Amino acid sequence: MAPAEDVEMKNVESPAAASDAETPEVKKDADVLAVQDLREHVRQIDKAVTSKEPRFAMRVLRSLPSTRRKLNGNVLRAIFNQLYPSNADKESLIAFVENPLPGAVEIEPPRSRSAPKQPAPEVDVYLHLLVLLRLLDTNRLEEATECSQQLMNKILSQNRRTLDLIAAKCYFYHSRVFELTNKLDLIRGLLHARLRTSTCEMIMKAKPCLSTVFCATICITLCMIRQINWIKAARLEYSDAHKHLVQALRKAPQTAAVGFRQTVQKLAIVVELLLGDIPERAIFRQAPLRKALAPYFQLTQAVRLGNLQRFGEVLENFGPQFRSDHTFTLILRLRQNVIKTAIRSIGLSYSRISPKDIARKLGLDSAEDAEFIVAKAIRDGVIEATLDPEKGYMSNKESSDIYCTREPQLAFHQRISFCLDLHNQSVKAMRYPPKSYGKELESAEERREREQQDLELAKEMAEEDDDGFP
């Protein structure tokens, strides 16, 4: 028997070589299946257009993530050759598709007796969107920018409600391209204009792309919202800043855009504390916000208790995070609110107290500082008391009836304004089925018929009344 090392192995291929030999065929089969799926998607979109049923187009858009993984230059070229005639639209799309790899097998189009016709605008926009996704996946951002601009020109040139669902996805990826290239400011005007148009049209009919356009607008205006409201807060316009922040939180997606909600909620909490109000505890218990708002919960507790020592500890422990959130400057102003809260608590606890004791309780440096702070609190209406410098004490006045002041009226006005704003926002967000507004209205013929019946009934009743008398 020959030794094992002398045995000659003939006609045996290595696994790697076998895999390389099978790769083109396997790749071709996968590409053929991908093209078949795309053709089915095109049929579904055409069906949605002809039947006016958006659920068929929605089915195609739901499968977009899996479709995206199957795309390559060979698949896109094949689907364009099969669906487009030889025109400028086809050439403009193929120009963005990468060249086929060496050794790639071209997919043969199915045999057809008639030449391909120009696809519907919805199909054209969908295929254009696939090209944009391929450019994003291959990190060709400059070409993706140009491709996205051409896609927007196609959408803006059409006014078809059957295009809304696909256009919504296009708006999202259009903003994504400009986000990756740090050019968000260039498209802010476009998205705001589309948002305004969608909001106006949604009052009369459903606008499917409104939510996506608004989400895209939120993404590009996050920095602007934070900066504008920070400026309003810095200018002591706390009420306006808080109103805008609450509206932004209400309009933002409740299951997505977590980073946006965290950023806005942080600033809203600080502004609400500056207004003298305490945020609700439920805000800090939300699962997506709990960890991000933990420092602000500690800050709220310090302000609510009027504890200057705890307030200083919160600033020391979470100062770097407050600076990164761009809220540190506003939080420093809360020291006055903490002092006011502490003075209010002292006023409720003592009928007469000296500035020296106030300074000791607040941790101030001297009694003169406490006297100045108390005088300012009395002037601002924080407490109802009198300060007697000669005798050296602060005496509290008896609490007056709050219903003799304007506070109930102001609180009632604030609640009414909130309810009216909520009603207006709800009306804008309502959706109606197409052409359902006329279902309950009777036609002219039915109205004449009803009036005739009413007249006959009135005559019969009059005759019956006449028969009752001699």
One Martini backbone bead per residue (centre of mass of N, CA, C, O) as a GRO file, in nm:
protein
  470
    1MET     BB    1   0.097   0.035   0.023
    2ALA     BB    2   0.071   0.352  -0.013
    3PRO     BB    3   0.134   0.631   0.103
    4ALA     BB    4  -0.052   0.901   0.185
    5GLU     BB    5   0.143   1.118   0.045
    6ASP     BB    6   0.136   0.955  -0.248
    7VAL     BB    7  -0.144   1.024  -0.307
    8GLU     BB    8  -0.336   1.102  -0.586
    9MET     BB    9  -0.536   1.384  -0.659
   10LYS     BB   10  -0.820   1.365  -0.869
   11ASN     BB   11  -1.082   1.562  -0.958
   12VAL     BB   12  -1.051   1.780  -0.716
   13GLU     BB   13  -1.224   2.033  -0.559
   14SER     BB   14  -1.242   2.298  -0.390
   15PRO     BB   15  -1.470   2.473  -0.211
   16ALA     BB   16  -1.394   2.752  -0.320
   17ALA     BB   17  -1.406   2.678  -0.620
   18ALA     BB   18  -1.701   2.587  -0.617
   19SER     BB   19  -1.817   2.854  -0.520
   20ASP     BB   20  -1.709   3.027  -0.759
   21ALA     BB   21  -1.861   2.863  -0.979
   22GLU     BB   22  -2.160   2.926  -0.848
   23THR     BB   23  -2.198   3.234  -0.820
   24PRO     BB   24  -2.320   3.342  -1.090
   25GLU     BB   25  -2.577   3.166  -1.087
   26VAL     BB   26  -2.681   3.253  -0.812
   27LYS     BB   27  -2.684   3.555  -0.874
   28LYS     BB   28  -2.880   3.538  -1.109
   29ASP     BB   29  -3.121   3.420  -0.957
   30ALA     BB   30  -3.149   3.658  -0.755
   31ASP     BB   31  -3.192   3.879  -0.970
   32VAL     BB   32  -3.441   3.759  -1.102
   33LEU     BB   33  -3.618   3.768  -0.848
   34ALA     BB   34  -3.594   4.073  -0.805
   35VAL     BB   35  -3.729   4.155  -1.072
   36GLN     BB   36  -3.997   4.012  -1.019
   37ASP     BB   37  -4.068   4.177  -0.769
   38LEU     BB   38  -4.072   4.453  -0.912
   39ARG     BB   39  -4.299   4.383  -1.109
   40GLU     BB   40  -4.506   4.336  -0.886
   41HIS     BB   41  -4.493   4.621  -0.772
   42VAL     BB   42  -4.591   4.761  -1.026
   43ARG     BB   43  -4.867   4.623  -1.033
   44GLN     BB   44  -4.963   4.734  -0.759
   45ILE     BB   45  -4.948   5.033  -0.833
   46ASP     BB   46  -5.140   5.022  -1.074
   47LYS     BB   47  -5.377   4.919  -0.903
   48ALA     BB   48  -5.391   5.168  -0.714
   49VAL     BB   49  -5.458   5.371  -0.943
   50THR     BB   50  -5.715   5.239  -1.075
   51SER     BB   51  -5.871   5.177  -0.780
   52LYS     BB   52  -5.807   5.384  -0.544
   53GLU     BB   53  -5.609   5.192  -0.360
   54PRO     BB   54  -5.359   5.234  -0.115
   55ARG     BB   55  -5.290   4.939  -0.011
   56PHE     BB   56  -5.104   4.850  -0.244
   57ALA     BB   57  -4.881   5.064  -0.200
   58MET     BB   58  -4.832   4.996   0.099
   59ARG     BB   59  -4.723   4.710   0.048
   60VAL     BB   60  -4.470   4.804  -0.104
   61LEU     BB   61  -4.349   4.992   0.122
   62ARG     BB   62  -4.317   4.768   0.342
   63SER     BB   63  -4.096   4.611   0.142
   64LEU     BB   64  -3.846   4.805   0.116
   65PRO     BB   65  -3.616   4.680   0.292
   66SER     BB   66  -3.593   4.412   0.128
   67THR     BB   67  -3.551   4.543  -0.149
   68ARG     BB   68  -3.289   4.698  -0.084
   69ARG     BB   69  -3.106   4.434  -0.051
   70LYS     BB   70  -3.146   4.347  -0.376
   71LEU     BB   71  -2.990   4.572  -0.489
   72ASN     BB   72  -2.843   4.648  -0.814
   73GLY     BB   73  -2.723   4.715  -1.118
   74ASN     BB   74  -2.851   4.472  -1.265
   75VAL     BB   75  -3.144   4.509  -1.167
   76LEU     BB   76  -3.195   4.802  -1.259
   77ARG     BB   77  -3.134   4.768  -1.558
   78ALA     BB   78  -3.348   4.553  -1.614
   79ILE     BB   79  -3.605   4.713  -1.527
   80PHE     BB   80  -3.563   4.948  -1.726
   81ASN     BB   81  -3.561   4.781  -1.993
   82GLN     BB   82  -3.858   4.663  -1.942
   83LEU     BB   83  -4.029   4.952  -1.881
   84TYR     BB   84  -3.867   5.132  -2.075
   85PRO     BB   85  -3.819   5.331  -2.310
   86SER     BB   86  -3.626   5.506  -2.536
   87ASN     BB   87  -3.532   5.765  -2.320
   88ALA     BB   88  -3.452   6.011  -2.100
   89ASP     BB   89  -3.549   5.874  -1.837
   90LYS     BB   90  -3.378   5.622  -1.859
   91GLU     BB   91  -3.097   5.756  -1.884
   92SER     BB   92  -3.106   5.916  -1.613
   93LEU     BB   93  -3.112   5.656  -1.434
   94ILE     BB   94  -2.865   5.492  -1.545
   95ALA     BB   95  -2.647   5.709  -1.466
   96PHE     BB   96  -2.667   5.612  -1.144
   97VAL     BB   97  -2.574   5.336  -1.223
   98GLU     BB   98  -2.373   5.095  -1.184
   99ASN     BB   99  -2.157   4.901  -1.311
  100PRO     BB  100  -2.104   4.599  -1.400
  101LEU     BB  101  -1.955   4.333  -1.316
  102PRO     BB  102  -1.725   4.120  -1.385
  103GLY     BB  103  -1.910   3.848  -1.521
  104ALA     BB  104  -2.184   3.944  -1.549
  105VAL     BB  105  -2.516   3.847  -1.601
  106GLU     BB  106  -2.750   3.920  -1.813
  107ILE     BB  107  -3.080   4.002  -1.807
  108GLU     BB  108  -3.345   3.874  -1.963
  109PRO     BB  109  -3.611   3.969  -2.119
  110PRO     BB  110  -3.922   3.931  -2.170
  111ARG     BB  111  -4.135   3.829  -2.401
  112SER     BB  112  -4.268   4.073  -2.639
  113ARG     BB  113  -4.470   4.220  -2.883
  114SER     BB  114  -4.454   4.486  -2.732
  115ALA     BB  115  -4.362   4.785  -2.655
  116PRO     BB  116  -4.276   4.977  -2.413
  117LYS     BB  117  -4.423   5.190  -2.195
  118GLN     BB  118  -4.485   5.453  -2.020
  119PRO     BB  119  -4.488   5.486  -1.708
  120ALA     BB  120  -4.623   5.573  -1.442
  121PRO     BB  121  -4.558   5.814  -1.216
  122GLU     BB  122  -4.550   5.620  -0.973
  123VAL     BB  123  -4.342   5.425  -1.092
  124ASP     BB  124  -4.121   5.628  -1.153
  125VAL     BB  125  -4.080   5.721  -0.858
  126TYR     BB  126  -4.014   5.446  -0.736
  127LEU     BB  127  -3.759   5.385  -0.910
  128HIS     BB  128  -3.611   5.640  -0.826
  129LEU     BB  129  -3.598   5.563  -0.526
  130LEU     BB  130  -3.420   5.311  -0.566
  131VAL     BB  131  -3.175   5.463  -0.668
  132LEU     BB  132  -3.133   5.634  -0.413
  133LEU     BB  133  -3.086   5.394  -0.221
  134ARG     BB  134  -2.835   5.287  -0.368
  135LEU     BB  135  -2.662   5.542  -0.321
  136LEU     BB  136  -2.671   5.527  -0.013
  137ASP     BB  137  -2.549   5.235   0.021
  138THR     BB  138  -2.277   5.335  -0.154
  139ASN     BB  139  -2.193   5.633  -0.069
  140ARG     BB  140  -2.315   5.841  -0.307
  141LEU     BB  141  -2.382   6.157  -0.226
  142GLU     BB  142  -2.358   6.341  -0.470
  143GLU     BB  143  -2.547   6.174  -0.652
  144ALA     BB  144  -2.784   6.172  -0.451
  145THR     BB  145  -2.844   6.473  -0.464
  146GLU     BB  146  -2.917   6.486  -0.765
  147CYS     BB  147  -3.134   6.263  -0.760
  148SER     BB  148  -3.319   6.402  -0.549
  149GLN     BB  149  -3.381   6.656  -0.713
  150GLN     BB  150  -3.517   6.509  -0.948
  151LEU     BB  151  -3.738   6.379  -0.776
  152MET     BB  152  -3.871   6.645  -0.681
  153ASN     BB  153  -3.946   6.747  -0.964
  154LYS     BB  154  -4.144   6.521  -1.023
  155ILE     BB  155  -4.340   6.567  -0.785
  156LEU     BB  156  -4.401   6.878  -0.831
  157SER     BB  157  -4.527   6.821  -1.129
  158GLN     BB  158  -4.740   6.676  -0.960
  159ASN     BB  159  -5.122   6.619  -0.896
  160ARG     BB  160  -5.148   6.327  -0.722
  161ARG     BB  161  -5.297   6.129  -0.486
  162THR     BB  162  -5.157   5.850  -0.573
  163LEU     BB  163  -4.858   5.979  -0.484
  164ASP     BB  164  -4.836   6.028  -0.172
  165LEU     BB  165  -4.704   5.775  -0.047
  166ILE     BB  166  -4.441   5.787  -0.214
  167ALA     BB  167  -4.371   6.085  -0.149
  168ALA     BB  168  -4.317   6.046   0.150
  169LYS     BB  169  -4.056   5.881   0.115
  170CYS     BB  170  -3.906   6.094  -0.052
  171TYR     BB  171  -3.892   6.312   0.165
  172PHE     BB  172  -3.726   6.155   0.365
  173TYR     BB  173  -3.473   6.090   0.177
  174HIS     BB  174  -3.413   6.382   0.109
  175SER     BB  175  -3.338   6.465   0.400
  176ARG     BB  176  -3.119   6.248   0.439
  177VAL     BB  177  -2.917   6.345   0.230
  178PHE     BB  178  -2.882   6.638   0.356
  179GLU     BB  179  -2.785   6.535   0.629
  180LEU     BB  180  -2.522   6.384   0.530
  181THR     BB  181  -2.422   6.673   0.380
  182ASN     BB  182  -2.484   6.931   0.550
  183LYS     BB  183  -2.778   7.066   0.388
  184LEU     BB  184  -3.053   7.147   0.537
  185ASP     BB  185  -3.101   7.453   0.469
  186LEU     BB  186  -3.183   7.409   0.159
  187ILE     BB  187  -3.481   7.246   0.243
  188ARG     BB  188  -3.665   7.398   0.442
  189GLY     BB  189  -3.859   7.550   0.252
  190LEU     BB  190  -3.982   7.308   0.110
  191LEU     BB  191  -4.098   7.154   0.361
  192HIS     BB  192  -4.270   7.388   0.467
  193ALA     BB  193  -4.448   7.416   0.217
  194ARG     BB  194  -4.560   7.123   0.221
  195LEU     BB  195  -4.679   7.139   0.505
  196ARG     BB  196  -4.880   7.366   0.451
  197THR     BB  197  -5.035   7.228   0.224
  198SER     BB  198  -5.116   6.970   0.383
  199THR     BB  199  -5.273   7.110   0.611
  200CYS     BB  200  -5.490   7.246   0.433
  201GLU     BB  201  -5.592   6.980   0.286
  202MET     BB  202  -5.669   6.806   0.546
  203ILE     BB  203  -5.942   6.941   0.614
  204MET     BB  204  -6.083   6.798   0.349
  205LYS     BB  205  -5.845   6.580   0.328
  206ALA     BB  206  -5.643   6.331   0.312
  207LYS     BB  207  -5.276   6.338   0.391
  208PRO     BB  208  -5.034   6.104   0.390
  209CYS     BB  209  -4.761   6.296   0.374
  210LEU     BB  210  -4.770   6.472   0.631
  211SER     BB  211  -4.617   6.307   0.846
  212THR     BB  212  -4.347   6.286   0.687
  213VAL     BB  213  -4.300   6.584   0.638
  214PHE     BB  214  -4.298   6.654   0.939
  215CYS     BB  215  -4.063   6.474   1.019
  216ALA     BB  216  -3.858   6.611   0.834
  217THR     BB  217  -3.896   6.892   0.956
  218ILE     BB  218  -3.805   6.816   1.237
  219CYS     BB  219  -3.516   6.727   1.168
  220ILE     BB  220  -3.427   7.020   1.045
  221THR     BB  221  -3.561   7.198   1.311
  222LEU     BB  222  -3.429   7.133   1.583
  223CYS     BB  223  -3.216   7.356   1.615
  224MET     BB  224  -3.413   7.591   1.571
  225ILE     BB  225  -3.606   7.542   1.806
  226ARG     BB  226  -3.399   7.550   2.031
  227GLN     BB  227  -3.283   7.832   1.966
  228ILE     BB  228  -3.537   8.007   1.973
  229ASN     BB  229  -3.633   7.924   2.264
  230TRP     BB  230  -3.373   8.003   2.402
  231ILE     BB  231  -3.394   8.303   2.331
  232LYS     BB  232  -3.664   8.353   2.469
  233ALA     BB  233  -3.563   8.270   2.749
  234ALA     BB  234  -3.327   8.477   2.761
  235ARG     BB  235  -3.560   8.716   2.725
  236LEU     BB  236  -3.802   8.625   2.924
  237GLU     BB  237  -3.995   8.443   2.720
  238TYR     BB  238  -4.147   8.192   2.864
  239SER     BB  239  -4.433   8.154   2.751
  240ASP     BB  240  -4.364   8.126   2.449
  241ALA     BB  241  -4.162   7.897   2.475
  242HIS     BB  242  -4.353   7.690   2.610
  243LYS     BB  243  -4.568   7.681   2.389
  244HIS     BB  244  -4.383   7.581   2.156
  245LEU     BB  245  -4.280   7.323   2.294
  246VAL     BB  246  -4.555   7.185   2.334
  247GLN     BB  247  -4.632   7.178   2.034
  248ALA     BB  248  -4.390   7.008   1.941
  249LEU     BB  249  -4.460   6.760   2.119
  250ARG     BB  250  -4.748   6.711   2.001
  251LYS     BB  251  -4.650   6.681   1.688
  252ALA     BB  252  -4.479   6.466   1.749
  253PRO     BB  253  -4.384   6.162   1.741
  254GLN     BB  254  -4.464   5.911   1.987
  255THR     BB  255  -4.276   5.652   1.860
  256ALA     BB  256  -4.069   5.864   1.770
  257ALA     BB  257  -3.828   6.089   1.795
  258VAL     BB  258  -3.664   6.073   2.071
  259GLY     BB  259  -3.446   6.293   2.055
  260PHE     BB  260  -3.637   6.528   2.018
  261ARG     BB  261  -3.803   6.493   2.280
  262GLN     BB  262  -3.568   6.519   2.475
  263THR     BB  263  -3.470   6.803   2.400
  264VAL     BB  264  -3.742   6.955   2.442
  265GLN     BB  265  -3.805   6.860   2.733
  266LYS     BB  266  -3.569   6.989   2.877
  267LEU     BB  267  -3.642   7.283   2.806
  268ALA     BB  268  -3.934   7.275   2.918
  269ILE     BB  269  -3.863   7.228   3.214
  270VAL     BB  270  -3.698   7.483   3.262
  271VAL     BB  271  -3.917   7.688   3.177
  272GLU     BB  272  -4.129   7.597   3.384
  273LEU     BB  273  -3.956   7.667   3.630
  274LEU     BB  274  -3.928   7.972   3.555
  275LEU     BB  275  -4.249   8.012   3.582
  276GLY     BB  276  -4.316   7.843   3.871
  277ASP     BB  277  -4.347   7.554   3.784
  278ILE     BB  278  -4.430   7.201   3.809
  279PRO     BB  279  -4.368   6.923   3.679
  280GLU     BB  280  -4.481   6.633   3.604
  281ARG     BB  281  -4.405   6.310   3.696
  282ALA     BB  282  -4.485   6.158   3.427
  283ILE     BB  283  -4.254   6.263   3.249
  284PHE     BB  284  -4.020   6.091   3.405
  285ARG     BB  285  -4.169   5.791   3.341
  286GLN     BB  286  -4.088   5.766   3.064
  287ALA     BB  287  -3.907   5.538   2.905
  288PRO     BB  288  -3.749   5.717   2.680
  289LEU     BB  289  -3.691   5.961   2.922
  290ARG     BB  290  -3.576   5.871   3.198
  291LYS     BB  291  -3.263   5.889   3.163
  292ALA     BB  292  -3.241   6.182   3.039
  293LEU     BB  293  -3.426   6.314   3.297
  294ALA     BB  294  -3.282   6.265   3.570
  295PRO     BB  295  -3.142   6.543   3.630
  296TYR     BB  296  -3.419   6.705   3.610
  297PHE     BB  297  -3.547   6.571   3.853
  298GLN     BB  298  -3.346   6.674   4.063
  299LEU     BB  299  -3.399   6.971   3.999
  300THR     BB  300  -3.702   6.975   4.066
  301GLN     BB  301  -3.676   6.894   4.364
  302ALA     BB  302  -3.508   7.140   4.454
  303VAL     BB  303  -3.718   7.356   4.371
  304ARG     BB  304  -3.967   7.249   4.529
  305LEU     BB  305  -3.809   7.261   4.820
  306GLY     BB  306  -3.596   7.497   4.843
  307ASN     BB  307  -3.292   7.367   4.808
  308LEU     BB  308  -2.981   7.496   4.785
  309GLN     BB  309  -2.793   7.259   4.839
  310ARG     BB  310  -2.914   7.064   4.627
  311PHE     BB  311  -2.879   7.251   4.387
  312GLY     BB  312  -2.569   7.255   4.397
  313GLU     BB  313  -2.529   6.948   4.361
  314VAL     BB  314  -2.659   6.926   4.082
  315LEU     BB  315  -2.463   7.117   3.939
  316GLU     BB  316  -2.207   6.951   4.005
  317ASN     BB  317  -2.295   6.668   3.886
  318PHE     BB  318  -2.459   6.793   3.600
  319GLY     BB  319  -2.309   7.020   3.445
  320PRO     BB  320  -2.200   6.887   3.178
  321GLN     BB  321  -2.483   6.807   3.071
  322PHE     BB  322  -2.608   7.090   3.066
  323ARG     BB  323  -2.403   7.202   2.863
  324SER     BB  324  -2.466   6.998   2.632
  325ASP     BB  325  -2.782   7.097   2.641
  326HIS     BB  326  -2.798   7.416   2.669
  327THR     BB  327  -2.908   7.481   3.002
  328PHE     BB  328  -2.718   7.617   3.215
  329THR     BB  329  -2.792   7.919   3.202
  330LEU     BB  330  -3.092   7.878   3.287
  331ILE     BB  331  -3.041   7.723   3.555
  332LEU     BB  332  -2.907   7.955   3.713
  333ARG     BB  333  -3.184   8.112   3.747
  334LEU     BB  334  -3.316   7.909   3.959
  335ARG     BB  335  -3.209   8.021   4.225
  336GLN     BB  336  -3.436   8.225   4.271
  337ASN     BB  337  -3.664   8.014   4.289
  338VAL     BB  338  -3.553   7.866   4.535
  339ILE     BB  339  -3.563   8.107   4.724
  340LYS     BB  340  -3.865   8.167   4.699
  341THR     BB  341  -3.960   7.895   4.805
  342ALA     BB  342  -3.821   7.918   5.078
  343ILE     BB  343  -3.962   8.179   5.169
  344ARG     BB  344  -4.249   8.068   5.153
  345SER     BB  345  -4.204   7.851   5.369
  346ILE     BB  346  -4.121   8.041   5.594
  347GLY     BB  347  -4.383   8.214   5.592
  348LEU     BB  348  -4.567   7.966   5.676
  349SER     BB  349  -4.402   7.895   5.951
  350TYR     BB  350  -4.363   8.210   6.014
  351SER     BB  351  -4.460   8.516   6.162
  352ARG     BB  352  -4.157   8.563   6.280
  353ILE     BB  353  -3.835   8.675   6.137
  354SER     BB  354  -3.506   8.696   6.096
  355PRO     BB  355  -3.252   8.752   5.869
  356LYS     BB  356  -3.047   8.567   6.007
  357ASP     BB  357  -3.221   8.308   5.996
  358ILE     BB  358  -3.262   8.311   5.691
  359ALA     BB  359  -2.962   8.284   5.618
  360ARG     BB  360  -2.922   8.011   5.761
  361LYS     BB  361  -3.141   7.849   5.597
  362LEU     BB  362  -3.020   7.940   5.302
  363GLY     BB  363  -2.700   7.985   5.302
  364LEU     BB  364  -2.603   8.267   5.351
  365ASP     BB  365  -2.366   8.511   5.422
  366SER     BB  366  -2.587   8.733   5.509
  367ALA     BB  367  -2.839   8.940   5.632
  368GLU     BB  368  -2.843   9.143   5.396
  369ASP     BB  369  -2.912   8.940   5.175
  370ALA     BB  370  -3.179   8.849   5.301
  371GLU     BB  371  -3.315   9.129   5.305
  372PHE     BB  372  -3.308   9.173   4.999
  373ILE     BB  373  -3.467   8.917   4.916
  374VAL     BB  374  -3.724   8.978   5.076
  375ALA     BB  375  -3.790   9.248   4.942
  376LYS     BB  376  -3.822   9.129   4.657
  377ALA     BB  377  -4.046   8.924   4.727
  378ILE     BB  378  -4.253   9.137   4.812
  379ARG     BB  379  -4.260   9.297   4.546
  380ASP     BB  380  -4.335   9.028   4.364
  381GLY     BB  381  -4.553   8.855   4.547
  382VAL     BB  382  -4.460   8.596   4.700
  383ILE     BB  383  -4.514   8.754   4.966
  384GLU     BB  384  -4.702   8.851   5.266
  385ALA     BB  385  -4.515   9.117   5.399
  386THR     BB  386  -4.306   9.272   5.648
  387LEU     BB  387  -4.025   9.499   5.683
  388ASP     BB  388  -3.823   9.560   5.983
  389PRO     BB  389  -3.519   9.706   6.031
  390GLU     BB  390  -3.524   9.811   6.324
  391LYS     BB  391  -3.626   9.533   6.459
  392GLY     BB  392  -3.536   9.278   6.284
  393TYR     BB  393  -3.797   9.175   6.101
  394MET     BB  394  -4.035   8.942   5.968
  395SER     BB  395  -4.382   8.985   5.893
  396ASN     BB  396  -4.676   8.826   5.850
  397LYS     BB  397  -4.959   8.815   5.685
  398GLU     BB  398  -5.266   8.756   5.646
  399SER     BB  399  -5.438   8.555   5.463
  400SER     BB  400  -5.600   8.601   5.182
  401ASP     BB  401  -5.844   8.591   4.957
  402ILE     BB  402  -5.802   8.456   4.644
  403TYR     BB  403  -6.096   8.540   4.523
  404CYS     BB  404  -6.010   8.861   4.534
  405THR     BB  405  -5.845   8.800   4.294
  406ARG     BB  406  -5.698   8.720   3.962
  407GLU     BB  407  -5.616   8.419   3.966
  408PRO     BB  408  -5.871   8.261   3.875
  409GLN     BB  409  -5.897   8.404   3.602
  410LEU     BB  410  -5.619   8.325   3.487
  411ALA     BB  411  -5.654   8.019   3.512
  412PHE     BB  412  -5.910   8.001   3.335
  413HIS     BB  413  -5.783   8.125   3.080
  414GLN     BB  414  -5.564   7.910   3.042
  415ARG     BB  415  -5.759   7.669   3.001
  416ILE     BB  416  -5.914   7.779   2.760
  417SER     BB  417  -5.671   7.809   2.569
  418PHE     BB  418  -5.595   7.513   2.569
  419CYS     BB  419  -5.864   7.401   2.456
  420LEU     BB  420  -5.863   7.562   2.190
  421ASP     BB  421  -5.595   7.455   2.081
  422LEU     BB  422  -5.677   7.156   2.087
  423HIS     BB  423  -5.913   7.184   1.890
  424ASN     BB  424  -5.755   7.292   1.646
  425GLN     BB  425  -5.561   7.050   1.623
  426SER     BB  426  -5.781   6.833   1.586
  427VAL     BB  427  -5.903   6.939   1.324
  428LYS     BB  428  -5.638   6.911   1.157
  429ALA     BB  429  -5.616   6.583   1.229
  430MET     BB  430  -5.850   6.507   1.071
  431ARG     BB  431  -6.016   6.229   0.905
  432TYR     BB  432  -6.165   6.152   0.583
  433PRO     BB  433  -6.345   5.998   0.378
  434PRO     BB  434  -6.408   5.984   0.064
  435LYS     BB  435  -6.705   6.142  -0.001
  436SER     BB  436  -6.862   6.154   0.301
  437TYR     BB  437  -7.011   6.441   0.327
  438GLY     BB  438  -7.279   6.349   0.127
  439LYS     BB  439  -7.441   6.106   0.251
  440GLU     BB  440  -7.651   6.275   0.451
  441LEU     BB  441  -7.749   6.416   0.201
  442GLU     BB  442  -8.011   6.527   0.030
  443SER     BB  443  -8.174   6.553  -0.239
  444ALA     BB  444  -8.389   6.738  -0.425
  445GLU     BB  445  -8.599   6.515  -0.468
  446GLU     BB  446  -8.620   6.425  -0.171
  447ARG     BB  447  -8.711   6.698  -0.064
  448ARG     BB  448  -8.973   6.727  -0.229
  449GLU     BB  449  -9.099   6.469  -0.124
  450ARG     BB  450  -9.102   6.549   0.177
  451GLU     BB  451  -9.272   6.809   0.144
  452GLN     BB  452  -9.520   6.671   0.022
  453GLN     BB  453  -9.576   6.488   0.266
  454ASP     BB  454  -9.615   6.719   0.468
  455LEU     BB  455  -9.858   6.847   0.327
  456GLU     BB  456 -10.046   6.602   0.334
  457LEU     BB  457 -10.039   6.570   0.642
  458ALA     BB  458 -10.157   6.851   0.705
  459LYS     BB  459 -10.427   6.814   0.558
  460GLU     BB  460 -10.529   6.569   0.717
  461MET     BB  461 -10.526   6.710   0.992
  462ALA     BB  462 -10.724   6.934   0.912
  463GLU     BB  463 -10.965   6.750   0.835
  464GLU     BB  464 -10.994   6.613   1.111
  465ASP     BB  465 -11.058   6.873   1.264
  466ASP     BB  466 -11.318   6.946   1.099
  467ASP     BB  467 -11.480   6.676   1.169
  468GLY     BB  468 -11.515   6.748   1.486
  469PHE     BB  469 -11.722   6.961   1.376
  470PRO     BB  470 -12.054   7.086   1.297
   0.00000   0.00000   0.00000
